[in-house]
């Protein structure tokens, strides 16, 4: 049962924390794999465009190169923020709303 010392995450239990850790690890692996796959696809397409533009002007190829890299960086950042947002929403719905933990205790 609950005692006076059960506060915050200690009310959740070790098994549940293990499940949450497993879920967040798999979500992170999925987001990382998706960002890596799409970034490699964008890089390959960008390299084709850079090679084509290099035949015309050096500055055009440089611009295309930096735009492709910027897109890949923004994609990786977006996947990171999306993953953390999903974890927070999950923890809020399943643990904070029922009153198991306080909102401030969500990691």
C-alpha positions in Angstrom: 0.0 0.0 0.0 0.9 3.6 0.0 2.8 5.1 2.9 3.5 8.6 3.9 6.9 8.4 2.2 5.4 7.5 -1.3 5.8 10.7 -3.2 6.6 11.6 -6.8 8.0 8.9 -8.9 8.2 6.4 -6.1 4.4 6.1 -6.3 4.8 4.7 -9.9 6.8 1.6 -9.1 9.9 0.1 -10.6 8.1 -2.2 -13.1 6.2 0.8 -14.5 9.3 2.9 -14.7 11.0 0.1 -16.5 8.2 -0.1 -19.0 8.3 3.7 -19.5 12.1 3.5 -20.0 11.7 0.7 -22.6 9.0 2.7 -24.4 11.0 5.9 -24.5 14.1 4.0 -25.7 12.1 2.4 -28.6 10.5 5.8 -29.4 14.0 7.4 -29.5 15.3 4.6 -31.7 12.4 5.0 -34.1 12.9 8.8 -34.3 16.6 8.4 -34.8 16.2 5.8 -37.5 13.6 7.9 -39.3 15.7 11.0 -39.1 18.7 9.1 -40.3 16.9 7.5 -43.2 15.3 10.7 -44.4 18.6 12.7 -43.9 20.5 10.2 -46.0 17.9 10.4 -48.8 18.0 14.2 -48.7 21.8 14.0 -48.8 21.8 11.8 -51.8 19.4 14.1 -53.6 21.4 17.1 -52.6 24.6 15.6 -53.8 23.0 15.0 -57.3 21.9 18.7 -57.4 25.3 19.9 -56.2 27.1 18.0 -58.8 24.8 19.4 -61.5 25.2 22.9 -60.2 29.0 22.6 -60.0 29.0 22.5 -63.8 27.4 25.9 -63.9 28.8 28.0 -61.0 30.7 27.2 -57.8 28.5 29.6 -55.7 25.3 27.9 -56.8 26.6 24.5 -55.8 27.7 25.9 -52.5 24.2 27.3 -51.8 22.5 24.0 -52.7 25.0 22.1 -50.4 24.3 24.3 -47.4 20.5 24.2 -47.9 20.5 20.4 -48.0 22.6 20.3 -44.8 20.4 22.8 -43.1 17.3 20.8 -43.9 18.9 17.6 -42.5 19.8 19.5 -39.3 16.3 20.9 -38.9 14.8 17.5 -39.4 17.0 15.9 -36.7 16.0 18.7 -34.3 12.4 18.3 -35.2 12.4 14.6 -34.5 14.1 15.2 -31.1 11.5 17.7 -30.0 8.7 15.6 -31.3 9.9 12.5 -29.4 10.3 14.4 -26.2 6.8 16.0 -26.7 5.2 12.5 -27.2 6.9 11.2 -24.0 5.6 14.2 -22.0 2.1 13.9 -23.4 2.1 10.1 -22.6 3.3 10.7 -19.0 0.8 13.5 -18.5 -2.2 11.6 -19.8 -1.4 8.3 -18.0 0.2 9.5 -14.8 -0.4 13.2 -14.1 -4.2 13.4 -15.0 -5.1 10.3 -12.8 -3.1 11.9 -9.9 -0.4 9.3 -9.7 2.3 11.9 -9.9 2.4 15.7 -10.0 3.0 17.5 -13.2 6.3 18.8 -11.9 7.5 15.2 -11.4 7.2 14.3 -15.0 10.8 13.8 -16.2 
